[in-house]
Amino acid sequence: MYAVVEIAGQQYKVKESDRLFVPLLPSEVGATLKFENVLLLADDKGAKIGTPHIEGSFVQARVASHVKDEKVLVFRKKRRKGFKVRKGHRQQYTEIEITKVA
């Protein structure tokens, strides 16, 4: 059984015991989250598609950790002007583990 669920404005295909990196969520490590924006629910019998969401279905997950991605460098330069700027940032993610699809 798998589901397509909307988490923080993005769609993810999930099944039980999957580990995902999603944009930073404001919750503590070890907390249980419940996502009710399920767009598709499928098993070996068939698929159920929501319009836009499936009523009464949800995906339950546990927050495993908060991590940062690799550093992204942004470099700007204007030729012959002596202008150079180098900036960078590390995107923050939350690692979640899917515990239940219902």
N, C-alpha and C positions, 0 to 999 in steps of 0.2 A: 504494500500500500504506500502510495506517495501522494503528496499534495503540492500545489503551487500556492504560496502564501506571500502576502505583501508585508514586508518589514521595513520600516523607516523609508517608505516611498519607493522601494525596490522590490522586484519579484524574485523569489527563490524557489527552486524545486527541492523539496525536503522529504526525507523519510526518517523513521525512527533510528536513533543512535548516530545521526549525521552530526558533524561539527562544522559550523559556518562562521565566517568572519563578516559581521554586519557593521554598518556605521555605528558610532558610539551611542550606546543607550544609557540613560540615567538610572542605573540600578547597581546594587551591590553584587560582589562576587558571591555566588552560591544562591542568589535569589531565583525564584521561579517566575517565568514570564508566560503569559497566555496571549497568543495572537489570534484574533477572531476574523481577520480579513483573509479568509481562505477563498481563492479564486477557482481552484479545480481540485477535485478529490477523486483519485483513481485507485482501483484494485484490480484483481484478476477477473472480476465479473464485468467491469465496465468503468466508465468515467462519468462523473457528475460535474457539470460546469455551472458556475454561479452567474447571476445577472445583477449586479457585478459580483456579489459575494454569496456564499452558501450559508443560509441561516442555520444556526445551531451547531456548526462545525468549528473546530478550533485546533490550534497547534500549540502544544505546551513545550517550553524549553527551559533549560537551566543555564545561568550565566557562568561560564567557566573562567574567563579572565578578561582583562582589558589590555590591549596590546597596541603598539605603534607599527606602522608600515615602514618600508625602506624610505630613506630621505630622497625627496624630489628636489632637484636644483632648478632654479629659474634664473637664467642669465640674459641680461639685456645689454646691448651695445649699440652706440651710434658711431659709425665709421668716421674717422678723421676729426672727431670732436673731443676725444679723450674721456668719453662718458662710458663707464662700465658699472653695472650693478649686478651683484650676485646674491640671491636670496634662496632660501630653502625652507621646506617644512616637512613634517612627518604626520601623515594622516592617522587619526586614532580610530581603532576598531574595537568591537566587543566580540569575543569568541563565545558562541552559544552551542549547547548540545541539545538536540531535539530529543525529548523524552516520550512524547505521546502525540499521535495524529488521530483525531477523532472527528 
